Amino acid sequence: MMAAGHWSTPARAQTSDDDELRIYAVKVVKTVPFEKQFDGYGIYLGRGMVITAAHVVGHWPLLTDPRVLIAGQDLPPKIIKQGSFEGTDLALLSIAEDRLPIGLRLRRNPLCKSPPKVGAAVVDVMPEKTTRARIISPLSIAPQLRRRFDTLITTEESSGSGLFDAERKCLLGIMSARVAKYRYQMQQGHLVASADGFAGYFVPASTIASFVPPDLHF
């Protein structure tokens, strides 16, 4: 019913304003010994800090040689704080701010203050592209998953990519997992569920705000 990982989706309608958000997007690359390179994504918050999904980071100290690709730079990060996919699927990384272009160093990426609203338009942001989606209700997934995966969008997106409010352009969350969607219909007096693709679960801005140490808030 759910999976953490890396996937892609078809591009949807986007605007030039959406594309301007790509300046905050980073690629997180790790190479596990004897295995192929794994790519995930993250978002630059400012002050040399990058937020991504914890499962994108994995267990770097033992197994990988991590890198953050941002603004044409290939930088080794320091892990400031790391959760887990089973708990809080977030990781906060620090990179050398003095290696970044001055225009990026001066930027601060604000977190959304208001909770996500069902039906609201959102923009998923990666270095290569942006895609549009909408917030959907947890009622579209299996009942036993609704409490944990309660912030969802219509489409599955890449792990660690940033989800922005389409109107306010604030950071709404970080993509974490895909969850099976269902359509529920009454048939002969019974509620019947039928598979309806996948929704994307994101860790919301309120959780990011609690996760980031107080002295690093934006």
N, C-alpha and C positions, 0 to 999 in steps of 0.2 A: 504493500500500500504506500510505502514511502521509501525514499532513497536519497542519500547525500551523494553529490557527485558533480560531474561536469557535463553539460549538454548544451546544445544550441537550438535556437528557434528561428523561424522565418522573420525577416525584418517587417515591421509594420510602419504605418504612417508616422512621420516624425517631422519636427520643425527645426529651423536653424537655432532657435533657443534651446531645444533639446541637445543639439550637437555641441553647444557651448559647454555643457556639463561634462563632456568627455575629458576636459583638462584635469578633472579630479580622479579619473579612472586609472588604475594601475593593473599590471599583470603580475601575478605571483607565480614563480617558477621554482619547482624543486626537482631534484634528480635523485631517485632512490637507487642505491647500488644494484647493478645488474638488471635494472628495469628501465622502461622508457620514461622520459621527462613528463612531469605532470604540470599542467597549467591550470591556475585558478585566477581569480580576480580580487580586487580590493578597491578601496576608495581613500584618497588622500584627504585627511581632515584639516591639515595645517600644522605648523610647528614641527615638521618632520614626522608626523604620526599618520599611520595607515591602519584602517580598520578592515578586516576581512572575516571570513568564516573560520572557525577553529579547525574544522576538518580539512580545509584547504592547507593549513599549516602542517597538520599531522604531528609526528614526533621528530622534529628536525634535529635536535641535538644528537640523536643516535644514528639516524638513517640518511639524512639529506644534506645537500649543500644549497640552501635557499637563496633566492635572489628576488628583488623587486625591480620590475622594469617600469620606469616612469620618466616622462619628458625626455626620452632619448638616453636616459642613464640606466645602467645596470648596477644596482646597489645591494650590498649585503645588509639585511635588516637585523635588528635586535628585537627579540620577543619581550615586550613589556608585560603583557598579561595574556593568558590563553585559557579559554574555557574548553568545552567538549561538545560534540554533536548531541550526546545524550542529555547534557545540561544546558548551558548557555553557549550556543554555537557562534562564538566570537573570538577573535584574536586581535590584539593591538600590537602593532609593530612600529619600531622607530628606525628611520633612515637618516643618512647624513643630509641635513637641511642645506648646508652650504654647497652641496653638489647640484642643487636644483636651480633652475632659472629664477631670477629675481621676481618675475611676475607671478610665479607660483608660490614662492616663499612668502609673499605678502598676502596671499589669499587665506581665508578661513571658511570652512565649509559648515554652515549652520545645520544643526539637527532640527527637525520639525518638532514643534511644541504640542501640536494638537494630535490626537490619536487618529489613525487611518479610518476613513469612512467608506462603508460599502458603496460601490458605484463610482468612487472618485477615480479620475484618470491619473496614471502614474507613468514614469519613464524609467526603464531599466538601462543602466549606463555601463558600458565597457569601453576600453580604449578604441576598439574598431568600429563601434556602432552604438546607436541607441534604439530601443524599441518601446512601443507604447502598450499598455495593458490597463486593466481596471481592478480595483479591490473587489473581492467577492466574499460572501458570507461563509463561515465555517459549516453552515448547514449543507453545503455542497459536497462535503467529504464524509467518511464513515463516522458514526456517532462516537466511537471509542477514541477517535483521534482529535476531536474538535477542541478539547481543552488544551492540548499541547500545541496544536497547529492552528492557532486562532487568528493569524494574520496572513491572508492569502491573496494572490492575484490570479487572473484568468489563465496565465500561461506559465510553464516551467521556464526558468532562466538559469544562467550559469552561476555556479557556486561562487560566492564572495562578491558578485557584482552589486552595484549600488542601485537602490530604488529611490527615486526622487518624486516628490509631489509635482505634478505637471504644471500647476499654476504658480505655486510659491517657490519652486526650485530648491526647496530645503531637502535634506537627506531624510527619507522616510524609513529606510531600513537596509539590511544586507541580506541578499538571497542565500538561503540555507539548504532547502530540500525540495523535492517534488512529492506531491501527495495525490493519490488517485481520487478523481472526481466521480460523482455519481449523479444521475438524474433520477428523481423519485416521482413515481406516478401511481395513481390508484388503478388497480386492475381487479375487477370482480370483488371489490370490497377490501382488498389488501394493498398495502403500500409496497411497491416493487422497485428495487434499485437496479439501474443499468449503468454500465461503465460509460464514462464521458471524458476520457482523456486524463490529463494531469493538471493540477493547480501548482503554483509556486508558493512555497512558504518562505516568509522573510522574518528575520529578527527585527522587531520594530525599534524606532528611534528612542523610545522610553527605556528600553532594555540597554541600548547602547549607552545612553546617558548614565545609567546606573553602573555599567561595566567599566567605563573609562574613569581612571582615578580623578578625584576632584580637582587637583592642581592642573589637569590637562583638559578641562572642559572648554568647549568652544561656543 
